[in-house]
Amino acid sequence: MSQLIIKRQPKIKSARMVVSFSGWMNGGEVSTGTVDYIKNKLKAVKFAEIKPETFYIFNFPGTMEQTSEFRPYARVEKGILKDFSFPKNEFYYHEASNLILFKGKEPNIHWDNYAQNIFELGEKYNLKRIYFIGSVAAGTPHTRGIRTSCYCSKEGLKKEVKNHGIKFTIYEGPGSITTYLTYLARQKGVEMFNFVAEIPIYIQSENPKAIKTMTEKLVKLLDLDIDTSDLTKQNLDFEKRINELLLSQPQLAEEIKKLEENYDKEFFDGKGGFEEWLKRKGIDKL
């Protein structure tokens, strides 16, 4: 049974869709933050949504800390209820780019129904491709570049991203709603890419560095007319703030140095060592 509500009909043909989800694979708010940034830059317009009630468990048994993630959002100010809202699953469009943006919360139940709602909307606009942006916590230092991995719905798509500084995913374990979307996309003849950023496991806040990396990759892949220079300043401010905090945590700073050494060793060993890397880049030593 469809839970899709379409409020207006954009003039989009052969659509591309970028999807993001809060919850699983949204560490550092990379998934939702990237889509929010593109949405705001393009001034994309909301045009559809998936009604949430069918897909979430709100009264989940367990401790308050465990169950808080499942509850609807409420805000009370000075004794007055100001806001109460269920999870949102919203579609936005930008006609000039033939682009649909989706920002949702990964469902707890009825995954197939939820996914079919996304494809139902896609069918109305001859959806050709889906791009997912996500993140995972890893042993990556904040002082180095964001490593990105990718997996696709079919083998032929890999050649399109291999020159974008992306490695291909090797994984076995619990799946996510995007894994299931990729499985369905292959059955429906829709191409799908999943891009996953590795973010530092020791940072819990929003990660503008990873958002910048993923946004810039999407801008290139989708040929979007977006100026991302403001993300550079956000990234520099982010790194400066983290470095200042580390001054009061020397033990963590020492562990980060080890992560840097491991990162550099992996990077240069894969390219024939530092000397060979300099030669290929045409860089002279100081």
N, C-alpha and C positions, 0 to 999 in steps of 0.2 A: 504494500500500500504506500503510495507516494506521500511524502511529507514536504514536498517541494512547493514553495510559494514564489511565483514570478510576478513582480510588481510592475515591470516595464519591459519593453522589447527593444534592446539595442540592435543596431544594424551591423552585425558582425558575421563574417563568413570565414570558413576555414579557421576556426578559433584556435588559439593557444591558451592554455590555462596553467597558472602557477598556483599550487596549493600549499597551505601551511596549516599546522595544527599545534595547539597548546597541549601540554602534557608530555607524552613520550616523544623523545627526540627534539625537544625545544629548549635544551639547556642554553643558558645565556640569552634566552628569547631570540635566538637566531632565526628560527622558522617564522614566527609571527612578526618579529621585528623587521625582517627583510621585506615581507609582503606589505607591512604597514608603510615602510619607507617608500617603496615603489608606488603604492596606492596614493600616498600623499603627494609625491612628486608629479604623478600623472594626473592628479585630481580625478581619479577614477570614481565612478558613481555606483552606489549600491543599487542593485536591481532585482535581487532574489535572495532567498534564505531557505534553510531546512529547519522545520519546526523541531525543537529539541526533545520534547517530552518522551518520545519513543526510545531514545537512544542512551539514556543515562540512568544510573542508579544513584538516587539522592540520599537514601537512608541506608547507608552501608554500615554493617556492624564493625566495631573495633574501638580503639581509643580515639579521643578527640583529635589527636595529631594525625592519626591515620585517616579518619573519616572527613576531615576538613576539606580535603582535595575534591571530594565528591559533592559537597553541598553547593546549592545556589549561592550567588553573591548577594550580600546585604550591607547597607551602609546606614548607620544611625548617627545623627548629629544633635547634640544637646537635647536628648530625649525624644527626638522626632525621626521616624523612619523616612529617609530621603531616597533610598533606592533599593530595589529588589529585582534581581534579574537571573534568568536561567542561562545556560551556556548558549553562545551565539555561533551560528554557522552561516556566514554571509558571503554572497557573491558580489563582486564589483566588476565594472567593465570600462574599457578605454577603446573607443571605436577606431581611432586612427591607427592603433597598434594591433587590431584584431585580438585583443588580449582580455582574458577573464582572470580575475584574481579571487581566490577563495581563502577565507580565514575561518577556521573552525576549531572545535575541540574534539580530540579523538573520542569516539563513542565507547561506552562501556559494554553495550549489548547491541544485537541486531546489526552487525557489521554489514551484512550483505544488503539489507534494506537501505542503510545509510549510503553505502557506495553506489547503489543503483540510482539514488537520487542525484548524485553528482554526474553520473553518466547520462541520466535522463535530461538534465539541463544541457550537457555537452552535445547530445544528439540534435538539439534544436538549433545549434550554431555550427554544425558540421565540425565538431572538435577533432583536431588532428593530433595534438600533442599535449601532454601533461608534464609539468616540471614540479618536482617536490624539492623543497629546501629544508634541511634539518641539521641537527648537531648531536654529537656525543662527547661526553667527558673523556679525556685521555691524558697521557703523560706529555702534554705539549706545553712548552714554556710560553708565557705571554709576550716574551721578547723576540719571538721568531714568527715566521710566516704561518698562516693558517693552512694546515694540510687538509685537502679535500678528497673524498672518495666518491665513487659513483657506481650505480648499477642501473641497468636498462631493461626494458621489456623484451628486447631482441638484440641479437649479436650485431647486426648491421649498424646500430646506432653508436657503437663505441668509437668508431673512427671520427665522429663529429666532435668528440670531446677530448680525444687523446692529446691534443696539442694545447690544452687549456690548463696545464699543470695539475691534472687530476689523475689519481690512481684508481684502479678498479677494485671494487669491494670483494673481499673474501670473508664470508660470515656464515655461521650456522647457529641458530638459537631462536629465542622468542621473536615473533614477527610483530609488525605494527599495522595500522590501518593503511599506511602507504604501501606496505608489502602486498596487502590484499588488493589495493587499487591497481598495482602493477600487474598482478596476476589476472585481474579482470580486463585490464587494458589490452593485454595480449590476446585474449579471447575476442574482444570487440574490435580489433584492428586499429586501436589507438596507440600511438607511440608514447612511451613514458620514460623519463629520466628521474633518478633520485640522487640528489647531491647532498652529501653529509660532511659538515665541517667538524674537525677535531678541535675542541676548546679545552683550556686548562682546567683540570679537575679541582684545583684549589681556589677557583674564583666562582662565586655563586651568583653574582649580579649580572645584569645585561652586558653582553659582550659586543661593543660597537666594532671591534676589530674584525670579528667573524662576520658580522652583518655587512661590513664594508666589502669583505672578500666575496661573499656570496652575491651581494647586489651587483658588484662589478662583473662577475661571471655571467649573471643573467642578462645584464645590459648588453654584453657582447653577443651572447647566444641568441637573444631575441631582437637584437638591433634596435634597442630602445633609445629614444632621444631624452636622456636624463643626465644632468650634471651632478656627479657624485663628490665634488670637491669638498663639500661640507662634512662628508664622512671622514675625510682625512684629519680635519681638526678634532672631531670627536674621538678618533682613534688615538691621536697624540695626547689628548687630555686624559683618556682612559689609561694609557700606559704610564703617564706621569703620576696619576693618582695611585696606581698599583705600586709603583716603585717607591713612592713616599710611604705607603703603608708597610712595605717590606723593611724599612729602616728600623721599625720597632719589633720585627720578627726575624732575627738573624738566622734562626734554625731553618725556617721556611726558605729564606733567601739562599741558604747553602744547598738545600734540596733542589731549588730551581736551577742552580748552577749545574747540577748533575743532569737535570733534564736538558739543559742547553747543550751539554757535551754529547749526550746521546742523540739529540736532534741533529747536531752538526755532523756527527760521525755517520749517521744514517744518510744524510743528505749528500755528503761528499763521497762516501764510499760507493754510492750508487752511480757516481759520475767519474769514477776512476781516480778518486782522491782530489785533494785541494789543488795540487800542482796542475793536474790535467784539466780541472775546471777552469783555472785561470787562463790556460792556453786557449781553450775553446771559446772563451769569452773575449779573447784578445786583450787581456788585462796584464799590464806589467806590474811586477812587485815594486814596492816602495824602496 
